[in-house]
Amino acid sequence: MELLCPVCHSLLLKKDGSAVCANGHVFDCGKGGYLNLLRRQGGGHGDNKEMVQARTRFLESGAYGFLRSRLQELVQAAHPQSLADLGCGEGWYTASFPVPEKTGIDLSKDAVRHAARRDPSTQYVIASIFETPFPDQCADMVTTVFAPIADQEILRILKQDGIFLTVSPGPRHLYEMKQILYEQPYENEPPAEVPGFEQTGRELLSQSFTADREALQALFLMTPYAYRTGEQGRRKLAGIETLDITAQFCIRSFRRK
């Protein structure tokens, strides 16, 4: 997929380990070929190294493998030639999508570095999902897995007959872990409607898995609960040897209205 200069919005071309536009703006390629196209440079953006490592440890356990397999099936059934994964993280889902042209966008430098080193099939870019470096109507499919939905930007980059596929937590996702962390565990709210789109498909995917102490800690660190849980809840979770947990996902597909 073509990428645009974040400064002047002209086409970027790769040359001698860099990406250069016609107006002379230059962006270096990192190891693995990823590009940093953030207009305002600095640290502390997106997931940090600890969160990326925790998510990688957990995902490689295979507990969410059934979700990745189902997403592969849905993507393959649509036969897209180009796909943009917004909020791609470390690329665990992105790498599995059977698409000739794939671009993963994430704000986290640590996550994008990790993804680019492990997945040569995808062009990874450090950029905001609310201000992507893509031309208008360039993608056959856009995916967002456990990330905010940038609805206006998706409308801009998705082709007229394109598909938007998104995943959010189901009502009972990780409920057993919440029972340990909180005195009053709660079910997740239904996902919000997506402005400008018509929902064409919805399914609730559930499967249980057993997590040992190490997997539990990795799972905890990769969720928002790591920021919301007090010391008492953390200690209780640290004392658990194994736990049977429900993984539940809401998968929705959309087309333009």
N, C-alpha and C positions, 0 to 999 in steps of 0.2 A: 504494500500500500504506500502511496506517496505521502511524504511528510512535508510540512510547511515550516518555514522559519518563524519562530515565535515573535520575532521583532518586526519584520516587514511582510510576513505572510507570503513570500515568494517560495518557489519550489526548492527543497534541499536536495543536494546531490552528494553522494559519498565520494571522497577523493583523499587518497593518502592518509587513511586512518582518521579522517574528519568528515563532517557534513558541512557543506558550504552552499550559500545561496548566491544568487546573481548580484546582490548588493554587498557581498563581501563579509557577511556575518558567518562566523566559523564556530562549530561546536564539535568538541572532541568525542571520539568514540571510546568507551571504556572497554575493559577486557570482556570478551564475548560479543562485542559489537554493539552494546547498548549506547543510547544517546541521552545526554542530560539536556533537556530543552526547557528547564525552568528559567523563567525570565529573571526571577529574584533568587540569587544563589544564597545558600546558608544551610545550617544543620538543623536537626530536630524535626524534619518533615516526615510525616507518615510513620509507619511502624519502625521501631528501632531494631538493632541487631539481635537483642535478646528475644523479642517477640518473633522475629523471622526464624531464628533457630528453634524456638519452642514449637512454632507451627510446623516447621519442617519435620521435627522429630515425631510429632503426633501424626501428621498426614502420612508419613512413610510407614506408620504402623498398620495402615490399611483400613482403619476404622471407618473412614469416609470413602472408601473405594467404590462402594455401591452408588454413591452420588456421582462420582466422576464417570463411572460406566454409563449411567443413565444420561448424563449430559453429552457424552460422546455420541450416544445413539440419537439424541435429539438434533445435535448439530449435523451429524452425517445424513439424517433424513432430509434436512433442508438443502443440502448440497451447495453451501455458500462457497464462492471463490475468494472472498475477502471477509475477514472478521477482525473486529476490534474488541479486545477484552479490557473493559474499564475497571480499574481497581484490581489488577491482576495479581498483586502480591508477589510471592516468590514463584509464580508460574506453574503451580502443581496442576491446576485444571487447564490452563492455557496450553501447556505442552501436549496435552492429550487430544486436543481438538483436531480432527482430520480435515484441515483446510489449507489450500495452497499458499495463501497470503494471510499471515496473522501478525497483529501488532498488539502487544500488551502495554498498557499505560498504568503507571502507579506513581504516587508521590514519594514513596520511600526509596531512597538510594540503596539502602541495604537489601531490600527485597528485590529490586531490579537487578542489582549486581548478581545476586544469588540466582535469579531466573536466567539471566543471560549466560552464565557459566554452564548451566545444566541443560539448556534447551536451545540448540542452534536453529531449530525450525521456526522460531518466532523472532521478530524484531521487537526488542524491549526499549521503552522510552520512559525517562523520568519526566513527568509532566502532570498537571492537574487534570482530573477527569472532567472538570467544569470548564476547561479551556484547552481542548485537545489540539494537537498540531496536524489536523486532518483537513483536506478540502471538503466542501459541501457534498453531500450525497455520494460518499465514496465506498461505503461498507455494505455488503450484502447482509451481514449479521453483526449485531452488537450484543455482548454478554456482560453481565455484572453479577458476580457471585459474592455474596456477603459484603457488599460495599454500597455506599449511598448511590441513589439513582439520579444521575445528571440528566433529567428528562429533556431539557431544552437543547443540550449539546447532542444528545442521542438523536433527537429529531433533526438536527442540522446535518449530522454525518451519515445517517442511515438513508439508503436508497428508498425510492418511493414504495417499492414492493419488498423492502427488507424486513427482517425479523429481529425483534429485541427479546432476548432470553435472560431471565433473572432468577436468582435463588435467594431466599430469605429464610430465617428460622421458622419452623413450624411451632404450633402452640406448646407442644410438650418437649421441645428440643432441650436436651441436657437437664431435664426436670429433676432427676435424681441427684445431680450435683447441686442444684439450687436448694434442695431439701437439707443438704449439709451446710451450705454457706449461709442460709437465711432462716430466720425464725418463721417468716411467712413467705414461702416460695410462691411464685406467680407464673401463670402461663403467659406466653408471648402474645402480644396483640396481633391481629391479622395485618398483613402488609397493606400499605396504602395504595390507592389507585394511582395510576401514572398518567398525568395530564398529557393530552394530545394523542394517546394511544387507545386502541381497542384490544381488550384481552381476548386471545384466541385459544388459549389452553391453560389449564391449571391442574396440578397433581400434588398430592401430599405423599412424600416418600419417607418411610420409617424403617429403622433397623436398630436392634440392640447390639451392644458390644461390651466386652469386659475390659476395663482399664486397670492396670496396676498402678502402684504409687507414682512411678516415673511418668507414665502416660497421663495420669490425672493432673500432675503439676504442669506438664507441657500444655495440656488442654486448657487448664485454668489461665495460664499466661497468655494464650492466644485469643482469649475472649474479653469482652468489656468487663466481665466480673472482676478481673484483676485490678480494675480501678475503683470498683464500687464496694468491694468487700472489706470489712473491718478485720482487725487482728484476730478476733475470736473465731470468725469463720475460716480464716486462713489456717489457724492451728487445727481446727477440726478436720479440714480437708487433708492436711499434712499427716494426720494420724490414720488415715484410711489406707488399708493394704490393697484391696481390690474393690471395684464397684461396677455393677451392671448399670449401664447408662443407655437411654434412648436417644438416638440421633434422628431428628425429624426435620425435613426440609420441605418448603413450599416452592415449587418450580412453576413459573408462569411465563407464557410467551405472548407477545404483543405484535400488532401491526399498526401503522398509522391510521387514525380515524379518517 
